[in-house]
Amino acid sequence: MRVLLVGGGGREHAIAEAIARSRRDPHLYAAMSRKNPGIARLCREFILIKEIDPAIVDFAVKNKIELAVIGPETPLAAGIPDMLWDAGIPVVGPRRLAAQIEFDKAWTRNFMKKYNIAGLPGFRVFRKGESGTDEYIDELGDVVIKPAGLTGGKGVKVMGDHFGIEGAKAYAREVLKNDDLVIEERLIGEEFTVQAFVDGSVLAFAPAVQDHKRAFEGDKGPNTGGMGSYNDAKDILPFMKESDYSGAKKIMIDAVMAVRKETGVPYQGVLYGQFMATAKGISVIEFNARFGDPEAMNVIPLIENDFLDVCLAVVTGTLGKTKVAFKKQATVCKYAVPEGYPDDPAKDSVVEIGNTGNAHVFYSSVYEKDGWVYTTGSRAIAILGTAGTIHDAEKIAQDGLLALKGRLYSRRDIGTEELIRKRIKHMEKLRA
């Protein structure tokens, strides 16, 4: 089976490995902006191209691609799935109208309000150049500022963490010069993510994962694309209640059904729901129209099914006939990033990978040249530990990180007992 993968990061390396494990004799092709050595080794052929370039469709047609899988968000916003479908190639990744749920935060909040989807925080949308943000920030008192468009996980700013009230007002005014803006009430609680395969009407849910956006240990520093993540050997995380997970699933089902009503387009691909467990229940932080990065690395290796069987069920609308199962194991994923990331990262420095033991290595934003692997300035290498408990998975991941040599930094606290106990105590205090 001829399969095209669009994207060249750590998430896509995890997808590529899952495709390569298929019993369907896959011939893998890839379109990526730089040569990811992990993906390249698994490919029959790859093309180095911007992931929003319509020439991807020509590459797919030339190679008689039978199925395409989209990794990142930018090709979704550019309508690459629409073009591939129009060329007769089925795609795991929603069409542009459905993918708005990620790339237009203003659209999504108004959409949730229109269809009465649960978990909606207090919010207001401001259009580019509009005034009144100062007054609304004063009214809410504690806010999150979100540019409406895609920002690679780094544009959202939280009051109290990034700035005070005057800083929030200044940032809102700055964003509005170039983009629409959403101002929301700040939610207090613990974040968790639920990801699901979607065939237009049926959703197959993965275990909950917690990502760690902050650059430094103790959840300090600027936001990043994600420094690491973990899941437990069951569907929920240690600080969660079963009702958090079931509530999140219902919200995602309601959103998929409402997308079809609103746009006339079935949502086919992967839906990522990021939620905040609070004292009052769960709220929706955001939706993404694809697997998370790093959260993909936690759940994709746990899929018991043949990955391509699941993908084909997504594009044929037959997910209800496919029981998607995940191994009951815990995972901890930790990113090694260039020194100085995200503000002033060391670029074009060599990364050497020694014996990582039982850990799994996923190449992310690196490139290969003359047999050497180099950093690009973004997240470089993800190391995954898998075991029966979070504690054991964390040890495997941390030991694996020690095998990396180069100008790199990683958070050692992700998945540790100390950090997880802190999460549990935080939620117990809030719920009390």
C-alpha positions as CSV (number, residue, x, y, z in Angstrom):
1,M,0.0,0.0,0.0
2,R,1.4,3.4,-1.0
3,V,1.1,5.9,1.9
4,L,2.1,9.6,2.0
5,L,3.1,11.2,5.3
6,V,3.1,15.0,5.3
7,G,5.3,16.5,8.0
8,G,8.8,16.0,9.4
9,G,8.8,16.4,13.2
10,G,8.8,14.1,16.2
11,R,5.0,13.5,15.9
12,E,5.5,12.5,12.3
13,H,8.4,10.1,13.1
14,A,6.0,8.3,15.5
15,I,3.4,8.1,12.8
16,A,6.0,6.9,10.2
17,E,7.1,4.1,12.6
18,A,3.4,3.1,13.1
19,I,2.9,2.9,9.4
20,A,6.1,0.9,8.9
21,R,4.9,-1.7,11.4
22,S,1.7,-2.4,9.3
23,R,1.0,-5.8,7.9
24,R,-0.2,-4.1,4.7
25,D,3.2,-4.0,3.1
26,P,3.4,-0.2,3.2
27,H,5.5,1.8,0.8
28,L,6.0,5.0,2.7
29,Y,6.6,8.4,1.0
30,A,7.0,11.7,2.8
31,A,6.8,15.4,2.2
32,M,8.7,17.4,4.8
33,S,10.4,20.8,5.1
34,R,13.8,19.3,6.2
35,K,15.3,15.8,6.2
36,N,14.2,14.1,9.3
37,P,16.6,11.1,9.5
38,G,14.2,8.9,11.3
39,I,11.5,9.3,8.7
40,A,13.9,9.3,5.8
41,R,15.2,5.8,6.7
42,L,11.6,4.4,6.6
43,C,10.8,5.9,3.2
44,R,10.8,4.7,-0.4
45,E,11.1,8.3,-1.4
46,F,10.7,11.7,0.2
47,I,10.5,15.3,-1.0
48,L,11.9,18.3,0.8
49,I,9.2,20.9,0.4
50,K,7.2,23.4,2.5
51,E,4.3,21.5,4.1
52,I,1.8,24.0,2.7
53,D,3.0,23.7,-0.9
54,P,0.3,22.4,-3.4
55,A,3.1,20.6,-5.2
56,I,2.7,17.9,-2.5
57,V,-0.4,16.8,-4.5
58,D,1.6,16.4,-7.7
59,F,4.2,14.3,-5.7
60,A,1.3,12.1,-4.4
61,V,-0.3,11.6,-7.8
62,K,3.1,10.8,-9.4
63,N,3.7,8.1,-6.8
64,K,0.2,6.7,-7.0
65,I,-0.5,7.3,-3.3
66,E,-3.5,5.4,-2.0
67,L,-3.7,7.1,1.5
68,A,-2.3,10.3,2.9
69,V,-1.7,11.1,6.6
70,I,-1.3,14.7,7.7
71,G,0.9,15.4,10.7
72,P,1.1,19.1,11.5
73,E,-1.5,21.9,11.5
74,T,-0.2,24.2,8.7
75,P,-1.1,21.9,5.8
76,L,-4.6,21.6,7.3
77,A,-5.0,25.4,7.4
78,A,-3.6,25.5,3.8
79,G,-6.3,23.1,2.5
80,I,-3.8,20.3,1.5
81,P,-6.3,17.6,2.5
82,D,-9.0,19.2,0.2
83,M,-6.6,19.2,-2.7
84,L,-5.6,15.5,-2.1
85,W,-9.3,14.4,-1.8
86,D,-10.0,16.3,-5.1
87,A,-7.2,14.3,-6.7
88,G,-8.8,11.0,-5.5
89,I,-6.5,10.4,-2.6
90,P,-8.2,9.7,0.8
91,V,-6.7,11.7,3.7
92,V,-6.4,11.2,7.5
93,G,-6.7,14.9,8.4
94,P,-9.8,17.1,8.2
95,R,-10.7,19.4,5.3
96,R,-10.0,23.1,5.7
97,L,-13.5,24.0,6.8
98,A,-13.5,21.4,9.6
99,A,-9.9,22.2,10.6
100,Q,-11.0,25.7,11.5
101,I,-11.6,24.3,14.9
102,E,-7.8,24.6,15.4
103,F,-6.5,27.4,13.2
104,D,-9.2,30.0,14.0
105,K,-9.7,30.3,17.8
106,A,-12.3,33.1,17.4
107,W,-14.3,30.9,15.1
108,T,-14.1,28.0,17.6
109,R,-15.3,30.0,20.6
110,N,-18.2,31.4,18.7
111,F,-19.0,27.9,17.3
112,M,-19.0,26.4,20.8
113,K,-21.3,29.1,22.0
114,K,-23.7,28.7,19.0
115,Y,-24.0,24.9,19.5
116,N,-24.0,25.0,23.3
117,I,-21.0,22.8,23.6
118,A,-20.0,22.3,27.3
119,G,-16.8,23.5,28.8
120,L,-16.8,27.1,27.3
121,P,-15.1,29.6,29.5
122,G,-16.1,33.3,29.6
123,F,-14.7,34.9,26.5
124,R,-15.0,37.7,23.9
125,V,-13.7,38.0,20.4
126,F,-12.0,41.2,19.2
127,R,-11.4,41.7,15.4
128,K,-8.2,43.2,14.1
129,G,-8.0,46.9,14.8
130,E,-11.0,46.8,17.2
131,S,-10.9,48.7,20.6
132,G,-12.3,47.8,24.0
133,T,-9.8,45.2,25.1
134,D,-8.6,47.3,28.1
135,E,-12.2,47.5,29.5
136,Y,-12.9,43.8,29.0
137,I,-9.6,42.8,30.7
138,D,-10.6,45.1,33.6
139,E,-14.1,43.4,33.7
140,L,-12.7,39.8,33.8
141,G,-9.7,40.7,36.1
142,D,-7.7,37.6,35.3
143,V,-7.3,36.7,31.7
144,V,-5.7,34.6,28.9
145,I,-4.8,36.4,25.7
146,K,-5.0,34.3,22.5
147,P,-4.2,35.4,19.0
148,A,-6.9,33.8,16.8
149,G,-4.5,32.3,14.2
150,L,-1.8,29.6,14.5
151,T,1.2,30.5,16.7
152,G,2.9,27.1,17.1
153,G,1.9,26.9,20.8
154,K,3.8,30.0,21.7
155,G,1.4,32.9,21.1
156,V,-1.0,32.4,24.1
157,K,-0.1,34.4,27.1
158,V,-1.5,33.9,30.6
159,M,-1.9,36.7,33.1
160,G,0.0,36.1,36.3
161,D,2.4,33.8,34.5
162,H,3.6,36.1,31.7
163,F,2.6,39.6,32.9
164,G,0.3,41.6,35.1
165,I,-2.9,43.5,34.0
166,E,-1.0,46.3,32.3
167,G,1.1,43.9,30.4
168,A,-2.0,41.9,29.4
169,K,-3.5,45.1,28.0
170,A,-0.4,46.0,26.1
171,Y,-0.1,42.5,24.6
172,A,-3.7,42.5,23.5
173,R,-3.3,45.8,21.7
174,E,-0.1,44.6,20.0
175,V,-1.8,41.4,18.7
176,L,-4.8,43.3,17.4
177,K,-2.5,45.3,15.0
178,N,-2.1,42.1,12.9
179,D,-4.6,39.5,14.0
180,D,-8.0,38.8,15.5
181,L,-7.9,38.1,19.3
182,V,-9.7,36.1,21.9
183,I,-9.7,37.2,25.5
184,E,-10.8,34.6,28.0
185,E,-11.2,34.1,31.7
186,R,-8.1,32.4,33.2
187,L,-8.9,28.9,34.2
188,I,-7.3,27.5,37.4
189,G,-6.6,23.7,37.5
190,E,-4.7,21.0,35.8
191,E,-4.5,20.6,32.0
192,F,-5.0,17.2,30.3
193,T,-5.3,16.2,26.6
194,V,-7.6,13.6,25.0
195,Q,-6.9,12.5,21.4
196,A,-9.2,10.5,19.1
197,F,-9.4,9.1,15.7
198,V,-12.6,10.4,13.9
199,D,-14.4,9.0,10.9
200,G,-17.0,11.8,10.6
201,S,-19.3,10.4,13.2
202,V,-17.5,7.8,15.4
203,L,-14.6,8.7,17.7
204,A,-12.0,6.2,19.0
205,F,-10.3,7.7,22.1
206,A,-6.8,7.3,23.3
207,P,-5.8,7.5,27.0
208,A,-5.4,11.0,28.6
209,V,-2.0,12.7,28.4
210,Q,-0.5,15.7,30.2
211,D,1.8,18.0,28.3
212,H,4.3,20.4,29.9
213,K,4.5,23.6,27.9
214,R,6.8,25.6,30.2
215,A,10.5,25.6,29.2
216,F,12.0,25.1,32.7
217,E,11.6,22.8,35.6
218,G,8.9,23.5,38.1
219,D,6.6,24.8,35.2
220,K,8.5,28.0,34.9
221,G,9.6,30.1,32.0
222,P,8.1,30.8,28.6
223,N,5.7,28.6,26.7
224,T,7.1,26.2,24.2
225,G,5.6,23.7,21.7
226,G,5.8,21.2,24.6
227,M,8.8,19.9,26.6
228,G,7.4,16.5,27.4
229,S,4.3,14.5,28.4
230,Y,3.2,11.4,30.2
231,N,0.2,9.0,30.5
232,D,-0.7,6.4,33.0
233,A,-1.4,2.7,32.4
234,K,-5.1,3.4,32.3
235,D,-7.3,6.0,30.6
236,I,-7.0,8.7,33.2
237,L,-4.1,10.5,34.9
238,P,-3.5,10.3,38.6
239,F,-5.0,13.7,39.4
240,M,-8.1,13.1,37.2
241,K,-11.6,11.6,38.0
242,E,-13.4,9.3,35.6
243,S,-15.9,12.0,35.1
244,D,-13.2,14.3,33.7
245,Y,-12.4,11.8,31.0
246,S,-16.0,10.9,30.2
247,G,-16.9,14.6,30.1
248,A,-14.1,15.3,27.7
249,K,-15.2,12.5,25.4
250,K,-18.7,13.9,25.3
251,I,-17.5,17.4,24.5
252,M,-15.4,16.0,21.6
253,I,-18.3,14.0,20.2
254,D,-20.6,17.0,20.4
255,A,-18.0,19.1,18.6
256,V,-17.6,16.6,15.8
257,M,-21.3,16.4,15.2
258,A,-21.6,20.2,15.3
259,V,-18.8,20.7,12.8
260,R,-20.7,18.7,10.2
261,K,-23.8,20.8,10.9
262,E,-22.0,24.1,10.7
263,T,-19.7,23.4,7.7
264,G,-21.5,20.6,5.8
265,V,-18.1,18.7,5.9
266,P,-17.5,15.5,7.9
267,Y,-14.6,15.7,10.3
268,Q,-12.2,12.9,9.3
269,G,-8.8,12.6,10.9
270,V,-7.6,13.2,14.5
271,L,-9.2,15.5,17.0
272,Y,-7.2,16.7,20.0
273,G,-9.0,18.2,22.9
274,Q,-7.1,20.1,25.5
275,F,-9.0,20.5,28.8
276,M,-8.6,22.1,32.2
277,A,-9.8,20.2,35.2
278,T,-11.1,22.9,37.6
279,A,-13.0,23.1,40.9
280,K,-16.2,23.4,38.9
281,G,-15.5,20.6,36.4
282,I,-13.7,20.6,33.0
283,S,-13.3,23.4,30.6
284,V,-12.0,23.4,27.0
285,I,-8.7,25.2,26.5
286,E,-8.5,24.5,22.8
287,F,-9.1,21.9,20.1
288,N,-6.4,20.8,17.6
289,A,-7.1,19.1,14.3
290,R,-4.3,16.6,14.6
291,F,-2.2,14.6,17.1
292,G,-0.3,16.7,19.6
293,D,3.5,16.9,19.7
294,P,4.7,15.4,22.0
295,E,1.4,13.7,23.0
296,A,1.4,11.6,19.8
297,M,4.6,9.9,21.0
298,N,2.8,8.7,24.2
299,V,-0.3,7.2,22.5
300,I,0.7,6.0,19.0
301,P,3.2,3.4,20.2
302,L,0.4,2.0,22.4
303,I,-2.0,1.3,19.6
304,E,-2.7,-2.5,19.5
305,N,-4.3,-2.4,16.0
306,D,-2.6,-2.2,12.7
307,F,-2.2,1.6,12.4
308,L,-3.2,1.6,8.7
309,D,-6.3,-0.4,9.5
310,V,-7.4,2.4,11.8
311,C,-6.5,5.0,9.1
312,L,-8.5,3.2,6.5
313,A,-11.5,3.1,8.9
314,V,-11.2,6.9,9.3
315,V,-11.3,7.6,5.6
316,T,-14.1,5.1,4.8
317,G,-16.3,6.0,7.7
318,T,-16.2,2.5,9.2
319,L,-14.5,3.3,12.6
320,G,-17.6,1.9,14.3
321,K,-16.7,-1.6,13.0
322,T,-13.1,-1.3,14.2
323,K,-12.4,-1.7,17.9
324,V,-9.4,0.5,18.5
325,A,-7.4,-0.7,21.6
326,F,-4.4,0.7,23.4
327,K,-1.9,-1.2,25.5
328,K,-2.4,-0.6,29.3
329,Q,1.1,0.9,29.8
330,A,2.4,4.1,31.1
331,T,4.7,6.3,29.0
332,V,6.9,9.3,29.7
333,C,8.2,11.5,26.8
334,K,10.9,14.1,27.3
335,Y,12.3,16.5,24.7
336,A,15.9,17.4,24.4
337,V,16.0,21.0,23.0
338,P,18.9,23.3,22.0
339,E,20.5,25.3,24.8
340,G,18.7,28.6,25.1
341,Y,15.4,27.4,23.7
342,P,12.9,28.9,23.0
343,D,14.2,32.5,23.2
344,D,17.8,32.2,21.9
345,P,18.4,28.6,20.9
346,A,21.7,27.1,19.7
347,K,21.3,26.3,16.0
348,D,23.3,24.1,13.7
349,S,25.1,22.2,16.5
350,V,25.8,18.5,16.3
351,V,23.8,16.0,18.3
352,E,25.2,12.5,19.0
353,I,23.0,9.7,20.1
354,G,24.7,6.9,22.2
355,N,23.1,3.8,23.7
356,T,19.6,4.9,24.9
357,G,18.9,1.5,26.5
358,N,15.2,0.6,26.5
359,A,14.1,4.1,25.6
360,H,12.7,5.0,22.2
361,V,14.2,7.8,20.1
362,F,12.1,10.1,17.9
363,Y,13.8,12.7,15.7
364,S,12.1,16.1,15.6
365,S,13.4,19.5,14.4
366,V,16.8,18.3,13.3
367,Y,18.4,17.8,9.9
368,E,21.0,15.3,8.6
369,K,24.0,16.4,6.6
370,D,27.0,14.3,5.7
371,G,26.0,11.6,8.2
372,W,25.7,14.1,11.1
373,V,22.6,15.2,12.9
374,Y,22.2,19.0,13.6
375,T,19.8,21.1,15.6
376,T,17.6,23.7,14.0
377,G,16.7,25.9,16.9
378,S,13.5,24.1,17.8
379,R,12.9,20.9,19.8
380,A,15.5,18.4,18.7
381,I,15.0,14.8,19.9
382,A,12.2,13.2,21.9
383,I,13.0,10.2,24.2
384,L,10.2,7.9,25.2
385,G,10.1,5.5,28.1
386,T,7.3,2.8,28.3
387,A,6.6,0.6,31.3
388,G,3.9,-0.7,33.6
389,T,4.1,2.4,35.8
390,I,4.8,6.1,35.3
391,H,7.7,5.8,37.7
392,D,9.4,3.1,35.7
393,A,8.7,4.8,32.4
394,E,10.2,8.1,33.7
395,K,13.4,6.3,34.7
396,I,13.8,4.7,31.2
397,A,13.2,8.1,29.5
398,Q,15.7,9.9,31.8
399,D,18.4,7.2,31.4
400,G,17.8,7.5,27.6
401,L,18.4,11.3,27.7
402,L,21.8,10.7,29.2
403,A,22.9,9.0,26.0
404,L,22.5,12.3,24.0
405,K,25.5,14.5,23.6
406,G,25.5,18.1,22.3
407,R,24.4,21.6,23.3
408,L,21.1,20.3,24.7
409,Y,18.7,20.9,27.6
410,S,15.8,18.9,28.9
411,R,13.4,19.0,31.8
412,R,14.2,16.3,34.3
413,D,11.0,16.7,36.4
414,I,8.4,15.5,33.8
415,G,6.8,12.3,35.0
416,T,8.6,12.3,38.3
417,E,6.7,11.3,41.5
418,E,7.3,14.7,43.0
419,L,5.7,16.5,40.1
420,I,2.7,14.1,39.9
421,R,2.1,14.4,43.7
422,K,2.1,18.2,43.2
423,R,-0.6,17.8,40.5
424,I,-2.7,15.5,42.8
425,K,-2.5,17.8,45.8
426,H,-3.4,20.8,43.6
427,M,-6.6,19.2,42.4
428,E,-7.5,17.9,45.8
429,K,-7.2,21.4,47.2
430,L,-9.3,22.9,44.4
431,R,-12.0,20.3,44.6
432,A,-12.2,20.6,48.4
